[in-house]
Amino acid sequence: IAPPVLSVEALLERDLEALEAQIDLPRGALAAFRKAVAHHYAPLRNASTLQDEEVLTPTGCAAIDALLGGGFRGGDVAEVVGPTCSGKTQLLLATACRASERGRNVAWV
């Protein structure tokens, strides 16, 4: 018998088949629940351990995405600074479009 799921980490790290054996939910519902938890929990996790690419929104610039660990994390607030005409607006517009295409909400302040 597998140990009980007592934390968000355990829920996200446990194999779906093992969870299905422990929790009386259909596989699709369990997968959707785990994805929703991962989405809301991701901003609290360390970026170096973040593996779920659904939570990241890439900028489209490989160098910046590498610095960010794959892109901007959902639920985070990011401040982008730089000199005039350095591409800040273009970068963020492109990233906002990618986020919107994935069904995510974007706030521009």
Steps between C-alpha positions, in 0.01 A plus 500: 500500500633842405534770765207743523502826306558756774651787306479685170846368416383142548199563277713648222783247520297180535436291191142532368446124519610493864269793579213334316542192720481717813237756402155406376484736200497432128845540340396806295358677804811418703730630225296821467504552877876447517554743211289767675693453825831522312389823332413670829795357689767577238575858610588364844743240370867551436558579130781245481258218586220622276457242226142545377529696176127576514575739787769688307441751223805531276597844373612373161857617563714195578757692705238666720302177536820327615557770762139464619517121516269457200291817506284705731329300776124519518368699795819701547544874465803590288665835453695548178736796496750634250594798291263666256460304172658184643201280410318477833157571352553264205619222730201536731246534218633180343490324837147626569389364162653159580329497840167598343532225238535252786182628663671696777408841630751785474502827692712786364580769755 
